[in-house]
Amino acid sequence: MSKKPTIFQSLIPILTLIGLIGLNVTLLGDDTLSGANQMSLLIASGVAACIAFYNRKHWNDILKGILHTLTGAIPAILILLMIGVLAGTWMLSGIIPAMIHYGLYILRPDYFLPAAVVISAVISVATGSSWSTVATVGVALLGIGQTLGFNDAMIAGAIISGAYFGDKISPLSDTTNLAAATAEVSLFTHIRYMMFTTGPTMLITLVIFVILSLCSDIAPTGASVESVQQTITTHYNISPLLFIVPVIVIVMIVRKMPPVPVLFIGGILGGILALICQPSVIAQLSGDAELTAGGAYRVITKAMYGTISMNTGDPAVDALFTSKGMAGMLNTVWLIVTAMIFGGVMEAGHFLERLTSALIRRVHSTGGLVTTTAATCVLFNTTASDQYIAIVIPGKMFAKAYRRNGLAPEVLSRTLEDAGTATSVLIPWNTCGATQSSVLGVATLTYLPYAFFCYLSPLMSILFAWCNIKIRRLVQTDPGTEAENRNN
């Protein structure tokens, strides 16, 4: 018969992981994703397993926990690999260069950062997917911002802030539907109630980025922007027709087609478009004097799985138009796998259950309950490394506590989204943080200070709870019957 872990035992693996990650960041900087963080997760998993063994937990139980979490991560891994395929062929076909080319005509330094937030938000609301938004429009916005002279961290923070705004409020978003279903509230009631905290958070985020745009000490010149545009048109055939494929992909996403086939189809269409619109680029990359069937196959296939880079004579521009295909995602896949192992051991050893039950016992007020819920979501994002787990498990755990305190279910669903969805991208080893870092090529801890929307969201939810602003309550109308008080 296995024993339940103590609070101290439950904290040991988490403190081990935090300590090792901190050591990695101090000694290795941005290179931690190349293996150091993965090893830290495995070591922390080993520590958790040893404590579970001490508490008489059997290996088969731990293995089942690991396999369960790994199975849940397979869709995220497939999406990540398909993003690699899409990014490679969209770069080769000229889709992303075209976005950068036209974007440089429209966007200017004094309003670029808030514009990046708004553009990302609009696309994310329309598609319901922050991952697809970052992998397509986000990559182009990053290139535009780099050309204008902005810091990569600021650009990534703006893109991610906008993308996760859309991920929170879009009725097409999986997390929006999941939070509503978990709290047992209607979808549009959830969205409407969530806007009370999400709206002010987005407004504050935009104001901050307006100030940053106006005050940033950047030194772009008209010549540098024009030089990049000229380099693009010299090496690529740029035409509005290149946007046909992105439009097709957005339509498929809006029609709720599964993301893996959508991204794969988008990647294949990008390869076909490259063959039609960029024969000279393919010939140059193949090393052949002219386009051949064999050369085209080699280049398009390599764009899907490996690194391709244009040789323009300008190293900065070459870096801008380099893609790494599926191979560029492998470090992130490895990180997700090791994070799921850690989450599986923590779940099988009942460490997470012990920590969260201890938190619930100490809750005595509305502000305390919302704060504890938000903290638990962040805890699961950190330990289970998956935003779906960070929404579902706290939602089920705290549902009775919310009813017992007379709080309507939309208060719970709003808190789950504000803390569970928004903070997932701030954890380097979470599937969201690892993916966005890999796609944009900016380390999670580098863009974290500028992802204002993501860490202001749970703080706004907590502030509203403590100040009793827009906290909808349940009132007893008849014995055993509850109705919602709509005065809040």
N, C-alpha and C positions, 0 to 999 in steps of 0.2 A: 504493500500500500504506500503510494507516494505521499510526501508531505507538501503542504503549501509553502511557498517561499516567504521569507520575511521581507519587510520593506527594504531593509539594508541589502539583503541578497538581491532583490529585484533591481536595486540601483547600481550594483557593481558593474554589470555589463554595459549599462548606459554611460556611466562615468569612465569606464575603460575606453569606450568608443570615442567619447568627447575628448579625452586626453590624447589619444593617438591621432585623431584628426587635427587637433590643435598643434601637435608636434609636427605633423606632416606639413601643415600650412606654414609654420615657422621655418622649417628647414628646406622645404621643396617649393614653396610658393605655388604658382599656377600649375605646376607639373604633377600635382597630387593625383589627378585622374588616370595617370599612366600606369598605376599599379599600387601606389602607396595606400590610397583610401580603400581599395579593394582588399588589401591585406589586413588593414585595420578592422574592416567589417568581419573578416574571417576570424581574426584573433578574438574580437569581442564575442563572436558566435561561439568560439571554443570555450571562452570563459563562462558564458551562459550555460553551455552544455555541461560543463564540469559541475556547476552549481546544481543543475537539474539532476545529474547523476547522484550528487550528494543527498538530494532530497528523494532518492529512490525512483527517479523517473527512468523508464526503459528507453533504450536506443530506438526501438521501433516507433514509439510515440513521438520522439523528437524527429525522426525521419519522416513520419507522416505529416508533421507540421511543416517541415521544410518543403516537401513535395506539394503540399496544399498551396503554400504561398508562391512557389515557383510556377505552378499551373496558372495561378491568377495573373502572373506577370507576362505570360506568353503573348497575349494580345499587344501589350506595350512594346515588347521586343520586336514583334513583327512590324508594327507601325514605325518604329525607329529605323528598321532596315529599309522599309519602303520609302521613308523620307530621304534616306541616303541615295536611293535609286532616283527619286524625283529631283533632288537637288543637283545631281550630276548631269542628268539629261537636260534639265532646264537651263543650266549654265552653258552646256554645249550648244543647245539650240538657239541661244540668244534671248530667251525669255527674261531671265534675270538681268542680263546686260541692258535689255530694252527698258525694263522697269527703272533701272538706274538712270539710263539716258534721258527718258522723258521726265523722271522725277526731279532731275537736276534743273530742268526748265521751270518747274512749278515751285519747288521747295527752296526756301532761303534760310540762312542761318538764324535770323531774328525770330522766326517762328517754327523752325524745323522740329524741335523736340515735342512741343504740344501737338503739332501736326502728326508726328509719328504715333503719338498716343491715340489720337482720334482715328487715324487711318486703320491702325491695328484693331481698335475697338469696333469700328464699323464692320470690318471683314470678319472679326470673331463673332459678333452678334449675328451676322448673316449666315455664317457657316456652323456656328455652335462649337467650334473647335479652336482652342488656343494653339494646339500643336501644329495644325495645318496652317494657321495664320502665321506663326513664327517661321515655319519652314518655307513659306512662299513669299508673302509680302514682307515679312520680317527680315529675311535675308537681303532683299532689295533695299529696304530702308537702312539697314546697317551699312551697305555699300555707299548709299547716298550720304549718310551722316559722316562716314570716314572721309569722303571726298570733300565735304564742306568743312572738315577740320575738327569735328566733335570727338570727344573721348568715347572709346568703345563701351565703357561701363555705362555712361549716360544714355547712349543710344539703345543699348540692350535693356536698360531699366525702363525706358519709355515704351519700347516695343512690348515688353512683357507686361507692363502695367495696363496698356490698352488691350492686349490679348486676353488677359485674365479678367478684365472687366466684362468683356463679351462672354467669356466662358461662364461667368457667374449669372448673367441675366438673360442669356439667350434661351428661349424655349426649346431650341434644338440641342442644347448642351447636355451631355450625359450626366455631368455632375449636378446640374440644375434639377434634372428629373430625378436623380438619385436622392438628393437631399429632401426633395418634396415627398417622394415615396417613403423614405425612411421615417420621416416625421409624421407621415399620414396626413398630409395637407394637400389641397389641390395645387396644381402647377402654377396657375396664374395668381392665386392668392399668395403663394410663396414668393413669386417674382415681384409682385406689387409691394409686399411687405418688406422685401429685401432692399428695395430702392430707397427706403428711408435712411439706411446706413450707407448703401453703395453710392447713391447720388452725391452726398456731401464728400465722401471719400474721393470720388472721381474729380469733383470740383477742386478740392485741395490739391490733388495730384497735378491737375492741369495748371493751376496757379504756380506751383513750385517749378514745373517745367518751363512755363513762360518766363519766370525770373531767371532760371538757369540759361535759357536761350539768349536772353537779353544781356546777361552779365558774364557769360562764358568768354574767357580770353582765348578765342580761336583766331587763327590767322589764315583763312582761305583767301585766295585771290581769284579774280575772274578768270585769269589765265589758267589756273590749275583746274578749275571746273571745266572750262572749255577744252583743256587738254585731254581730260578724261573722256569727255563727250566725243572729241575727235578720234581718240584712240578706239573707242567703242565702234564708231561708224567705219573706221578704217579696217577693222578686223572682223566685224559682224555685219550682216545684212539686217538692218534695223527697220522694222515695219510694224504698224498697229496690228497686222495679221498675226503676229506672234502671240497676241493676247487671247487668241481663240482657245488655246489649250487651258490656260488658267480659268477662263470663263466656264469651260466644260467641267473642270474639276469642281468649281464653286457650285455649279448647278447640281452635280451629283451629290455633293455634301449636303446642300439644302434639301434635296429630295431624300435625305436620310439613308443613303446607301452606306454600307459598312466601310469604315475608313481604310482598311488594308487593301481591298480591291480598288478603291477610288485612287489611292496614292500610287498603286502599281500601274493602273491604267494611265494616270497622269504622267508617270515616268516613261511608259512605252510610247505614249503620244509625243512626249518631249523628244524621244529618240527619233521617231518618224519625222517630226518637224525639223530636227537638226539635219537629217538627210535631204530634206526638201529645200530648206532656207539657208543652210550653212555648209554647202559642199566644200568651199575653199578652206574653212576652218577644219573640217574633218580631214581633208587632204594634207593640210599642214601638220596636224597632230599625228597622222599616220606615217609621215615621212615619205610619202609617195609624191611623185611629180604631179600626178592628177588623181582624181577620185577613182577608187576601184572598189568593187564589192567586198573583197577581203579586207581592205583597209578600213572601209566604213564599218564593217562588222566589228573589227578590233577596237576602233575608237569608241563607238557607241556602247559596246559591252564594257569597256574599261571605265567609261564615264559612270556606268551603273554601279560598278563594284570597287573602283580604285581611284587614284589621283590623276586628274588632268589639269594642265595649266597652260594658259596662253603665253607665248613668248612675244611680248610687245616691245621689249627694250626698256620698259619702265618697271622696276621691281615692285613698286607700290601698286601699280595697276595689275601686274601679274598676280600678286597676292590677292587682289580683289576678285579676280576671275579664276581662282583655283577652287576646285571641288574635290572631295575625297570619297564620294560614293558610299557604298555600304561599309567599306573598310574603315572609313572615318568614324563610324558609329560603334566599332567593336569594343573600344575602351568603355563606352557607356553601357553597352550590353553586359559586359563583364561586371561593371559596377552594379547594375540592376540585379544580376544573378546573386552576387554576394550580399546585397542589401536584403533580398528576399530570404536568403539563408538565415541572416541575422533575425529578421522579423519572424520567420518560422520557428526558430529556437525559442525566441522570447514568448511567442504565443503558446507553444507546446509546453513550455516550462511554467506557464501561468504567471509569469513575471508582470505582464501588462495588466492582467486582471487584478493582481494584488495592488499595484500602484493606483489604478483607477478606483477601486473600491475604497481605498484609503482616502482618496480625494472626495468622494461622494459623501462620506460620513462627516466631513468637516463643513458642508455647505448648509447655511442657515438663512440666506437672503437671495433675492432675485439677482442682485449684482454678483454675489458670490457664486451662484449657480451658473450664470452665463460665463463668468470668468473661468470657472472650473471646466466647463464644457469646451471653451476655446483652448484652454491649456491642454486638455486631453486630446483634442484634435491635433495640436502641434506635437504632442508626445507621440501619437500614432504616426504622424508624418515623418517624425524623426526615427522612430524605432521600427515600424512596419514598412516604412519607405514607400507607401502607396496611398494616394489621396482618396481612393474609393474606400479603403479600410478606415482611413481617418474620418470619413463621413458616416459610414454604416455602423461601426462598432460604438462610437460615442452616442450616435443617435438612438440606438437600441438601449444602451446603458442608462441614458439620462431621461428617457421618455416618461417613465413613472415619476421621477423627481419633478419634472416640469408640471405634470398633472397635479401632483401632491401640493405644489406651491401655487396652483391656480393659474399657471401660464398657458396660453394658447399654443398649439403645436407649431404655428408659424414663427414663434420666437425661437424655438429649437431649430427649425429648418434654416432660418436666417443665420443663426450662430454657426451651424455646421458649414454653411457656404463661406461665411466671412472668415472663418478660421481654417476649415479643412481644405477648401479649394484654393484659397488665396495664398496660404503659406507653403503649400507643397513645392512650389517652384523655388523657394528660398533654401531648401535643404539640399546640399551637394549630392548626397547619395539617394535621395528620393527619385523615383522614376521621372517626375516632372522636372526637377532641378537638373538632373543628369542629362535629360534629353535636350532641354532648351540650351544648356551650356554647350553641349556638343554641336547642336545645329548652328548656333550663332558664333561659336568659337570664342566665347567669353566665359571665364570661370564663374561659377555660381556666386562665390564670395566676393568676386570683383563687381558684379552688377547688383548684388544685394542692396548696398546702400542707396541705389537709385531706383529700386523697384518699389517706389513709395506706395503705390496702390495696394501692393500685396501685404505689406506689414501694417499699413494704416487701417485696413479692413477689420481685422480682429480688434484692434484698439478702439475703433469707432463703435463696434458692437458692444464692447465692454463699457464704454463711456455712456452709451444710451441706456444700458441696463442699470448702472449705478445712479444715473440721473433720472431714471424712470421715464424716459422719453420713448414714445411709441412702443410701449410694452403692453401688448394685448393680453387681457386676462380672461379667465373662465369664471363665470358666476353660477351659483346653484339656482335654478329656476323651480325645479320640483325635486323631491327626494330622489336621489340616484340619477338625476338628469343634469347635464352641464350645457351651458350655452355661452357663447363668446360675448364679452363686453366690447362693443365696437366704439367706445368713447375714447380709446387710446390710439 
